[in-house]
Amino acid sequence: MNPLRLTWVAASAGLLTVLLTMMLGRWQLGRADEKQATAQLIVQRQQLPAWTQADWPCVPASSAHTAQGARAQLPQDMPVHRPVRLRGAWLPERTVFLDNRQMGGAPGFFVVTPLRLSASGACGGRVVLVQRGWVPRHAGERSRLPDWREATVEVEVVGRVMARVSQAYAIGEEAPPSPSTSRLIRQNVDEAFWLSWMGQSPLPGAVLQVHAETGSPADLRRDWPQPDAGVDKHHAYAAQWFAMSAVAAGLTLWFPFIRPRRLLRQAARDRKP
């Protein structure tokens, strides 16, 4: 290849590398700004008054419209991380143990129990899912579940609003359970599961319980991780991309342009008598 053409090919490749790494660095900074805005929104919501039964949307997410024609609130529209206080009665026979969940590095289950809301209010008698806590898996018998006596009276559940209960990666689909079965181990649960097993769809969103209610099982742990915006990670990635861009720019200037000129000047000095 012609040396001049080779020089311009190398320069073009170097310039494209500089532009690409600069764009990736700026994209990481944009992601950091988005995460920072989300973190600020979470802090603001955590300082708001607690949601109650009167605030909870009373239309399941599967319904496209309410009876009056208003659009139902979807789970992703819920004020996630906002404090919440609900009163109701547990449906212990419909407790689900979500498998392959860890806490403190130990394997176990997330315990999810439907809460039937108290009769007062617009949502009276409807069901909200509560992610109540974590229990360890039995060391010798994987399918053995903890057993405890639930409170038979109404309880007050204190927690934070979630978009949905925990979801984990799963291969394939789980078969729907028989409605007569109680206390199940599942990898994931969705609205279709609850409709099939419980006979009704839960209300949108869920509750992440943070404080034990009266009569709560003593072995339930609630060391939930605090929300992490991950801003520092994006700043570190951006710094790496910008550093690569600077290196690419230096190499692009050095090899096609600066180094050949220095070699020519050196050769000219060597030819002088």
N, C-alpha and C positions, 0 to 999 in steps of 0.2 A: 504494500500500500504506500502511496505517496506520503512522505513524511509530513507535509503540510496538512493533508487530509487526516492523517493519523492524529495530529495535534488537535485539530478541531473536533474529531470524534471523542477524544479523551476529555477535552474541555466541556463538550456538551454533556457527556455522561456525568462528569463531576458537578456541573451546574444543576442537572436534574436531581442528583443526590442531595445537593444543598437545599434545593427547593422542597423536596419531599420531606427531608428531616425537619426543616423549619415548619412545614405544615403540620407534621405530627406533633412537634413540640407545642405549637399553638393550640392544636386540638386537645392535648392533655391539659393545658391551662384553662381551656374552655370547660372541660369536664370538672376541673377543680372548682371553678366558679359555680357550676351547677350544684356540685356536692355541698359547697359552702352555703349556697342559698337554701338547700334542703335542710342542712343542719340548723340554720337560723330559724326555719319554719318549725322544725321539731321543738326547738327551745321555746318558741312562742306558744306552740300548742300545749306544751307541758305546763305552762303557767296559766292556762285558761281554766275557768271553772269546770268541774267534772260533768261529763255528760250523764244524763239520767234516762230513765225509760221514756220520759216525755220527749227527749231529743232523738231517740233512735228511729231511723226510718222503718216503717212498718210494712214495707212491701218487699217480698223476696226478689233477689236479683234476676230470677228467671222471668218475672213478669215485666213485660215491656212497658206497661202503663198501669197506673192505678185506676180505680173505678171512676175517678173524676177525669181521667185522661192525662194526668201528669206523669212524667217519665220517672221510673223507679231509680233509686240511687244504687249505683253499682259498687262492688267492694272497693275498687280502686279510687272511688270518690270519697271514701270514708276519711274522717280527720285522724289519720294514723298518729299514734303516740299521745293523743289527748287523754287526760284522765277520765275515768268512767266509774260510776257507781250504779249498780243494778240490784234490784231485789227480785227474788224468785225462788223456785224450788228445783233442786237437781233432778235429772232423770237418770239415776245411776245405772239402770239396766241398759242404757244407750251410751255408756262410756266406751270410748275408743282409745286404744293404746297404740300410738304411732311408733312404729318400729324403726330401729337404726338411728336413734337420736342420741346425741352425746351431751353430757354436761360435765365440765371439769375433766374431759378426756375419758370418761367412763361410758360404756355402752348402756343404753336403757331405752325408755319409752317417754314420749310426751303424752300426758293424760288429757284427753279432750272429753268434756261432758256437756251435754246440752243443758241450758238453764231455762226453765219455763218461767217467763216473767209473771210477776204478780198481776192480779186481775185488774188493778187500778191502772188507768191510762189507756191510750189508744192501742198499744201493743200488748195489752193484757192477754195472757194465754199463749202468746207466740213464743218461739224458741230462739235463743241466741247461743252460739257456740262459745265455750270458754276453754281456753288452753290453761289448765289449772296448775301444771307443774310437771316435774320430771321424777321418774322412779327408776332405780337401777334394774337391770335384767338379772334374773336368778342365775347364779353361776353354773348350776348343774342341770337346770331344766329351762330351756329357752322359752317355751310357751307358757311357763307358769306365771300367773299374774298375781299381784298383791291383792289382798282382800281387806276391806275395811267397812265399817258401818257408817253410812251416810246420815247426815242430819235429815230428819223427817219434817222439819219446819222450814219456813222461808228463811233464806240467808241473804246477807248483803255481800255482794262481790265487788271488790275494789281492784281496779286494774287500769290497763291502757287499751285504747282502741287499736285493733289490728285490721288490716285489709282482709285477711283470711288466716286460718290456722296454718301451722307449719306444713310446707310442701317439700318433699325430697325427691331426688331422681329415682325413677323406677323403670325397670325393663318390663314391658308388656303391661297388660291390664289385669287388674284383680277382679275375680268373679264377684258378682253382687251377693251379699249374704242373705240368708233366710230371715224374714222379719221376726221369726220366733227366737232367733239367736240373740244372746245378750253378751256384753263385754267382749269386744273383738280386738284382735291385733290386726292392724292394717299398715300398709306403707304410706298411703295417702287417702284422703277423703275429699269428696267434692259434693256438689249439690245433688247430683243424680244419686249418689250413694245414700245421702240422708233421706231423700224422697222415697227411695226403694225400701230402706231399712226402718225408717222412723214413721213413714207415712205422711210427712210434710217437709217442706223446704225450710231451712233455718233462715232467719233474717240476714240481710247482707252484713258483711264484716264479721268480726269476732272480738273477744276480749282476751287479753293477755293478763292473767291474774298475777298481782304483785304482792298481795297481802293475804294471809290465811283468814278464812271466815271462821265463825264459831263452829266448832266440831270438825274442822278440816283435818284430813289424814295427816298424821305427824311426819310421815316419811316422804311427803311431797316436797321436793326442792324447787326453789324459784330464783336461782342465781342466773337470771336472764342477762345476756350480754347487753351492755349499753350501746345505743346506736352510734356507729363510727362513720363519720363522713368520708374518711379516706382521702382527705385533701392532701396530706403530706405525701402519700403514695403518688398521686398525680403530679405534684410538683417535682418529685424525684425523677419520674419518667420524663417530664418536660426537660429537666436539666440534662438528662442523658441524650435526648434527641438534639437539643441545642449544641451540646458538646460534639456530637457526631457531625452536626452541620458545620461547626467551626473547623473541625479536622478536615472534612471534605472540601471546604472552601480553601484551606491552606494547601492541601495536596493538589487541588485543581489549579491554583496559581503557580505552585512550585514546579510541577513536572512539565506541563505543556508550555509555560511561558518563562518563568524566572530561571529555572535550571538551564534550558537550552541557551538563553542569552549569556549566562555566566560562562558556559562552556565555549561559546563563540568568542567572547572577550578573552578568555584564557588562551584559546588557540591563536588568536591574533597576537597576543603578547609573546607567545612562544615562537612565532614566526619572525619577530623582529630580530635583527642582528644584534 
